[in-house]
């Protein structure tokens, strides 16, 4: 009985030590991720106005051409009390990457796209169905929506205090 308890305690200790090592490495992983994706986003940001009044599919193709992979999405209204959704938020790192960023108050890069017309209401059920994970269904869903404006957020350096968008 003692032997099983000690073996279990040993295994749990190994997992805990491994978990601590993984967390300390994940900060470096986040910095590597950030420094890999943000220069690509900044090149797109410099030409963002060329996508205004155009279909989302053109902007999406530009992201794909720059090897920028969307991981998650969100949506919201133009105002805090609005009931109609016009803004699509695109995120590039998963929740495992978000944790070290949030813990260290690092910037998290994302893009807010405001559409000229309302995002159809079925966005709610789609996001629930796919757990907010980006896929080809979302790319097709937004493909013909006209872009009004684009904001790049969190692209001023992972540890910058400048949280303004581009």
C-alpha positions, 0 to 999 in steps of 0.5 A, spaced: 500 500 500 505 504 501 509 502 495 503 504 491 502 511 494 509 513 493 509 511 486 503 515 485 506 521 489 512 520 484 508 520 478 504 526 480 511 530 482 513 528 475 507 531 471 507 537 476 515 538 474 513 537 467 507 542 467 512 547 470 517 547 465 512 547 459 509 553 462 516 557 462 517 555 455 510 557 453 512 564 454 518 563 449 513 560 445 509 566 445 514 571 444 516 566 438 509 566 435 508 573 436 515 575 432 513 571 427 506 573 425 506 580 427 511 582 421 506 579 416 500 582 419 504 589 419 505 588 412 498 587 410 496 593 415 500 598 411 495 596 405 489 595 409 485 601 405 485 597 399 480 592 401 475 597 404 469 596 399 471 590 397 469 583 399 472 579 405 474 574 400 480 578 397 482 580 404 482 573 407 486 571 400 491 576 402 492 573 409 493 566 406 498 569 401 502 572 407 501 565 411 497 568 416 493 563 419 486 564 423 485 560 429 479 563 432 473 568 431 469 573 435 463 578 433 460 584 436 456 590 435 458 597 433 456 599 440 456 596 447 448 596 447 447 594 439 443 588 438 446 587 430 453 585 429 457 588 424 464 587 427 468 580 426 474 579 430 480 574 427 485 571 432 491 568 431 493 564 437 489 559 441 488 559 448 494 555 450 498 561 447 493 566 450 495 564 457 502 566 457 501 573 454 495 574 459 499 572 465 505 577 462 501 583 460 503 581 453 499 584 447 495 579 443 494 580 436 488 580 432 484 584 427 477 587 427 473 588 421 467 592 420 462 590 415 458 595 411 452 590 412 450 587 418 453 580 419 447 575 418 444 572 425 446 565 424 453 567 426 451 565 433 449 558 432 455 557 427 460 560 432 457 555 438 457 549 433 464 550 431 466 553 438 469 559 435 474 555 431 475 558 424 474 554 418 472 554 411 465 554 413 466 561 416 471 563 410 465 562 405 460 565 410 463 572 410 466 571 403 461 576 399 461 581 405 463 588 404 469 591 408 467 598 411 474 598 415 479 594 418 483 595 425 489 591 427 490 591 434 496 588 439 501 589 433 506 594 436 510 589 440 509 584 445 511 587 451 509 594 448 505 599 452 502 602 446 495 598 445 493 603 439 491 599 433 493 600 426 
